[in-house]
Amino acid sequence: MNTHATISMTIVIAGGGFAGTTLARALEGRLPAGWQVVLLSEESYTTFNPMLAEVVGAAVFPEHVIAPIREMVPATRFIMGRLQQVDSARRILVCSTLAGPLEFTFDHLVLAFGQRANLKLIPGAAEHALPLKLVGDAMHIRNRLLQRLAHIELISDDQQRRSLGHFVVIGGGFSGVEVAGAVADFIRSAHRCYRRVNADELRVSLLHDSDRLLPELPARLGDVAARSLRRRGVDVRLGTRAMRIDAHGVDLVDGTRLAADTVVCTIGASSNPLVEHLAVPTLRGRIVTEPDGQIAGRPGLWALGDCAATVNAADGQTSPPTAQFAVAQAELLARNLVEHIEGRATRAFKYRSKGMMATTGHQKAVALVFGLPLTGLPAWLVWRAHYLMRMPTLGRKVRIWVEWTWGLFFPVDITHLRFTRTADVDASSAP
Ligand SMILES: Cc1cc2nc3c(=O)[nH]c(=O)nc-3n(C[C@H](O)[C@H](O)[C@H](O)COP(=O)(O)OP(=O)(O)OC[C@H]3O[C@@H](n4cnc5c(N)ncnc54)[C@H](O)[C@@H]3O)c2cc1C
């Protein structure tokens, strides 16, 4: 094992998502002399998850919803690796890297490794449903849609064609609503190139177990979202719970069966396997922290973002697992770390949400911004402006803006990009 003995005082941040990168950026230039920050993450980029549905719908290229961590935090030491073990008593951690296991010491360790998709909530989901959590998931779903269209063209059995052309999305929260809208737009636009597929053979269903979509938003906005999706042809089924998923459909609790070869599951999150190993107190799989982000009884250990259960002093509730809260916690934690190091009192996390937004496809969205409800095109423009502003670097902002503008005038890109290499082709054509 490579051992990396740190000379300066070190803060290690494990996880380069919204929380980890915001924290590292906020600490740059703010720490007392002699301190360094190491950001450790298993990918070299941060994924802008709220834009993953745009990748599914081919509104942006996958590369444009990710941002290189090294570019985001130029003054921080970045290590691409996966945190594997923590000895909090000796303040040593082990991570796996390209060069093998690396062990190094820390003074403070901030856990910001997010959560994982949970496909265990519905029997059959792990084998047959597609999650949407990573940029690879979004590319996979998009390819799967194109594969289905290509498959329909080649067969004549009506029942099989209908099952291949039926796309079911489970979950009427933000991701489910956005994906259903994006899939509906995508297949409608892509359909023009699949002349042997009839428009009425393609369907999108959105299943949601409560009586309105987007429960985090006021009821009126949930209703607007449902109406907007229905106008786009999405079969929005409220009060509908999936009981089992198999390769060719979904069985509902009420006994109905939906024949569908493609199911996207956007519900549920599970804790990172590391949480169990760390033996820290948890609440529904999230690490319980003190109001200032420290983990009680584990000096030097802090947590934030999706992996942490931190009470918001503004309402006494556990912070929701959203990017907005991850960023707000990171900004406070940067300040708290400095206060702690310099021997001053830390502050409790207190934050009022600025709003929430969800796109429903075809230049429509619903939003609650500073308490003001917005719907339709204005909400959609606010959504796009917000995420454009959040993108790091001017170059990236311009690329996305050009791509979005291009998408207003031209049909979607129906390239089915496969990562076939010469060795695969040679192997498959061997006699
Ligand atoms: C499809 C989708 C849509 C969403 N839409 C919205 C939205 O509209 N608005 C909103 O506010 N929120 C939205 N969210 C939620 C938002 O993305 C999360 O709340 C946010 O990403 C949490 O940030 P985080 O840094 O805590 O975790 P993450 O962003 O998940 O980052 C965790 C990081 O840790 C890394 N990591 C994991 N394990 C290890 C390890 N062992 N060692 C090193 N690194 C590790 C991961 O690679 C990742 O980079 C959405 C989420 C999804 C999936």
The ligand as an ORCA input file, in Angstrom:
! r2SCAN-3c Opt
* xyz 0 1
  C     -32.225     12.555    -11.708
  C     -32.051     13.507    -10.564
  C     -32.632     14.764    -10.620
  C     -32.469     15.669     -9.560
  N     -33.046     16.904     -9.650
  C     -32.838     17.813     -8.666
  C     -33.358     19.125     -8.770
  O     -34.037     19.460     -9.738
  N     -33.081     20.007     -7.767
  C     -32.331     19.670     -6.669
  O     -32.089     20.513     -5.794
  N     -31.840     18.412     -6.528
  C     -32.074     17.490     -7.505
  N     -31.558     16.221     -7.384
  C     -30.849     15.858     -6.155
  C     -29.405     16.355     -6.209
  O     -28.759     15.901     -7.357
  C     -28.694     15.843     -4.965
  O     -29.364     16.313     -3.832
  C     -27.249     16.356     -4.937
  O     -26.534     15.820     -6.028
  C     -26.583     15.969     -3.612
  O     -25.243     16.356     -3.639
  P     -24.135     15.502     -2.868
  O     -22.849     16.191     -3.141
  O     -24.560     15.291     -1.474
  O     -24.162     14.083     -3.560
  P     -23.809     13.686     -5.046
  O     -24.071     14.823     -5.977
  O     -24.511     12.404     -5.294
  O     -22.237     13.471     -5.029
  C     -21.625     12.427     -4.333
  C     -20.250     12.232     -4.912
  O     -19.525     11.316     -4.121
  C     -18.828     10.409     -4.952
  N     -18.626      9.195     -4.160
  C     -19.530      8.261     -3.794
  N     -18.963      7.311     -3.035
  C     -17.659      7.647     -2.905
  C     -16.546      7.069     -2.245
  N     -16.646      5.938     -1.541
  N     -15.337      7.683     -2.360
  C     -15.195      8.829     -3.066
  N     -16.235      9.422     -3.707
  C     -17.443      8.849     -3.633
  C     -19.737     10.237     -6.144
  O     -19.022      9.786     -7.290
  C     -20.253     11.659     -6.323
  O     -19.376     12.427     -7.120
  C     -31.721     15.294     -8.426
  C     -31.133     14.012     -8.361
  C     -31.287     13.132     -9.423
  C     -30.642     11.763     -9.348
*
